[in-house]
Amino acid sequence: PVVTYAIIGIAVVVTLLQQVIPGLTAKLMYVPMLTWHEPWRLLTSIVAHGGIWHVALNGYALYIVGPTLERIFGRARYLALFLLSALGGSAAVLLLASPDERSWITGVVGASGAVFGLFAALALTMKRLKRSDSQILVLIGINLVLGFVVPGISWQAHVGGLVVGGLLAAAYLYAPKKSRPVVAWVAPLVLLAVLGAVMFLAA
């Protein structure tokens, strides 16, 4: 699962650099107010984290669910799933932020939105294969609750990633067999266009 390991490796390296380069975190984090002016933060914030424990938790989650999904979907579809789930998380942060509140200028970092997208994809995959998905559903539920009750966690990113990841995984899994090669390209592009339009209007 080279894509999974590459993502984890990049996140770990960037997080270590954050510890030694002053101001790096501020340059990488996603801030709703800066969406128009510095859109690259939508991606740089994915590999930046709020410390060693943060990247360790997200990295472990990726290590657990990523290889299975990468084998099932293939590298290209899996990478699209990861990136679009992350963008879905940022889109939710933007949509639920208000220019009149502190949320508009509050930065977020981490791959949690993408991880929740992978959680949703794994749950749907287990269902499609007619296997028990109760464990992954419990895991999703616990982590969603933690996002609401533990300070400093962006529950918005979790929900956004979960929704987008679930939609894309459903397209992958339930498309007619003959249409799957086309869906593998069209579904991510459609979702990207929708997310782009949503963020354009919200920003």
Buried (B, 14 or more C-beta within 10 A) or exposed (E): BEBBBEBBEEBBEBBEEBEEEEEBBEEBBBBBBBBEEEBEBBBBBBBBBBEEEBBBBBBEBBEBBBBBBBEBBBBEBBBBBBBBBBBBBBBBBBBBBEEEEEBBEBBBBBBBBBBBBBBBBBBBBBBBEEEEBEEBBEBBEEBBEEBEEEEEBBBBBBBBBBBBBBBBBBBBBEBEEEEBEEBBEEBBEBBBEBBEEBBEEBB
